[in-house]
Amino acid sequence: MRNTRQRRQQILQLLVQHGSVQVADLVERFGVSSVTIRADLSQIESQGLATRTHGGASLLRTPPLEQDIHEKDTLNLPLKESIGAHAARLVKPGDNIIIDSGSTTMTLARHLRGHRDVTVMTNGLNIAWELANAPGVNLLLTGGQLRKESLSLHGSQAEASLTTYSFDTLFLGVDGLDLQFGLTTHNEAEASLNHRMVERARKVVVLTDASKFGRVSLHRIARLDQVHAVITDAGISDDYRDGLQRLNIETIVVGASA
């Protein structure tokens, strides 16, 4: 499964770079059958990112470009603050939680400073900085390799650090949330770590402003049936609100004044 996922991600990258791909070229490049490549292209088409053509596929929708953490921090800040404030109210004394790196999840960390008897594990240096002096928060870092664009730690060391823990809630930031393809992010190593976080938490809460709905980035984190709740803003469309409800995902909509 991992080889299949990696191959499909590489095919999508080729589509972004060249605009189109041919089955014969992909068969030679990856050393698999044409039936396998056609299945790969059909899967990418199902994401709404490409359309099948005779003998190949053409790019239909370009995945969004990644912005570094400093650029993200300035975007939709009042909405992110409202999302983070509401998420903080879900955290109770005695809870053990994971907070993923990101600009929206950083606002959650900011609102946890006054909490008591909470254990937080994070892979985000920005999250750790927000909570470093919080007296009631027991802070754990995953370790791993630093990715400077996102101030996040990732890699095998980070993933291994999760194996001995069980968490009440994961608060997860995403670069894309699509009703068909699920949760996605720009970086493969971060997606892999986020996937491990999902496995270690009893409840998964996604924190995202409404601009992320309908986006599909290169690397999938999880399916939507692994998500329990989404906290977002009033920009969510009726289609996405209804779609999340059909999947039995609690949808919490907050305003900038929350």
N, C-alpha and C positions, 0 to 999 in steps of 0.2 A: 504493500500500500504506500509506503514512504517513497519507493522508487517511482510509482505512478504519479504521486503528487508532485514530486520534484520535476519529473519529465513534463507534466502539464504546465507547471509554472515556467519552465524554460521555454516551452512552445509559446506561451503567452508573451514572454519577454521578446521572443523573435518577432511575433506579430506587432508588438509595439515599435520595435526597431525598424522593421521593413514594410509594414502595412499589410503584408500577405505572406502566406507560406504554402508550400506544395507538399502533398503526401509523400511523393517519391523522395524528396530531399530530406524529409523528416525520418523516413524509414532508414535511409543511409546514415543519417546523423546519430540516431539513437539505437540502431541495431535491433529494432523490433519489427513486427509485421505491419502491413498496411491496415489490417483489421484493427490492430491496437491503436494506430495513429488516428484512424477515422473515429474511433471511440473517444480518443482524447479531444479531437476537434469538436465532436458533438457535445462533449461536456462543457468545453469553453463556450460554444454557441449557446448552451442552456443558461449561461451566466449573463447573456446579453452583451458579451464583449466582442463577438465575432459572428460572421455569417459564412455558412458553407458555400463553396464554389466548386465548379467542376475541377476535381483533382487537388483541392486544397481548401483554404479559408482566407477571408479578408477581415481585417480589423474593423469592428463596428463602433466600439466605444473605448476610448483610451482610459485606462485607470488613472485616477487623479495623481498629480505629482506630490511628492512628499515635501512638507515644510519642516524646517528645524524647530526645536522646542521653543526658541525665543520668538519666532514668528507666530507660532500657535498661541503663545501666551497672550498675545494682543488681540486675538480674534474672538468675537462674541463673549467677551469677558463677563459682562453682567449676567448673561444667561448661564455661563459656566459656574459662576459663583452661586446662583440659585440652585443649580443641579447639585453642586457640592454640599451646600447647606442642607438640602433635603436628605441627601445620602447620609450625612453625618447623624441625622436624627434616627436613622435605622440602626445605628451602632449602640449597643447597650453594654453596661459594665459586665466584665467577664468574657466579652466576645474576643475571639481570635480571628483576625481578618487578613486578607491579602489586598494590597492596593497596587494596581499596575501603574507603571510609569505613564506620564502624559500630562497635558495641560489642564484637562477637565478634572482628572483624578487629583491633581495637585490642590484644587480648591476644596475637595473633600478633606485632604490632610490638614489644610488651614483651619477648617471648622472642627477638627478633632482635638485641637490643642488643649481645650478645657475639659476633655473627657477624662474619666478615671477608670483604672483597672481594665485597660484594653491592650491587647497584643497586636501589633501590626508588623507583617512582613511585607517588604517591598523590593522591587528591582529598580526603583527610580531614585536617582540621587536628589532630584528636586523634592520628591516626597520625603526622603530621609531628612533633608535640610529643614523642611517645614516642621518636622516632628522631633528634631534633635533635642530641643529643650522643653518638650512637653512632659511635665512631671508624672502625669498619670498614664503615659503610653510607654509600654515595653516595646522597643523598636528592634527589629531583625532585618538584616540585609541579605539578599540572596548570594552576593558575591558574583563573580564572573567577569567577563570582558566588557569594558565600557564602550557603548556606542554613543559617540559625542553628539550626533545629530538629535538624539532624543534623550540624552543624559540617562540612558537605561543600561542596566547590566543584563547580559545574556550569555548563552553558551552552555556547555556541558556542566560546568561547575554550578551555574545558576540553577539548572534543571535538577541536578543531583541534590541540591540543598532543600528541595521541596519534598523529597521522598519520605522523610520521617515525620512529616507534619500532616495534620488534618485541620482544616479551617472551617469556621462557620460560614463565612461569606467572602467571595471574591468581588471586588469592585473593579471593573474592567473598562478601560478606554479602548476605542476602536477608531480606525480610519474609514471603515465602511460597514454599513449594515444593510444587507439585501435580503428580501423575503425568501428568495430561492437559494442563494449561495451562502447566506449566513453572515458571520462576523469575519472581517478581513483587516489586514494591516499591510504596511509597505515592505517590511523586512522579514525575511524567512526565519532568521534566528529568533526574533521577537515573537513571531507567530508560534514557533515551536514551544517557547517558554510559556506563552499565554495558554497554549493548549494544555500543558502540564498543570498550570494553575487551575484551569477548569476542572481537571481530574481530581485535584486535591481539596476542592471546596464543595460544601454541601449545598450552597446557594450561590448562583451567579447573577450579579446585578451589573448591567451595562450602563455606563454614564456617557451620554453623547448628546450634543446639540443636534437639532433637526437637520443641519446641513449634511450630516453623514448618511442619512437615509437614501437608499437607492444607489449608493456608491459601492463599487467592488474594486478593492486593491488586489495586488498580485498574490498575496498569501493568506490562506484561510486559517482562522483561529479555531472556530467551532461552528457547529450547526446551531440553528436557532432553537431546536428542541432541547438544547442543553442550557438554555437561558431561562431564568425564573422571573426576572423583572428588568424593565428598561426605564431609566429616568431621563427625561428629555424636556424640551420646551414646546411652547404652543405652535411652533412652526411645523410640527409633525402633520403630514397630510392625512386626510380621512382614510385613504387607501392603506397607509401604513398603520394607522391606529387600528383599523379593522383587521388588517392582516396579523398584527401581533396578538390581538384578542382571539382570533381564530386558532392561534397556536398556544392559547392559554398562558400567554406571557403578560404579567401585570405591567400595565403602562402608566407611569406616573408623570404627569405633565405639570411643570412648574413655570412660574413667571419670573421676570427679572427682579421683581420686588420681593420674592420669597425669602 
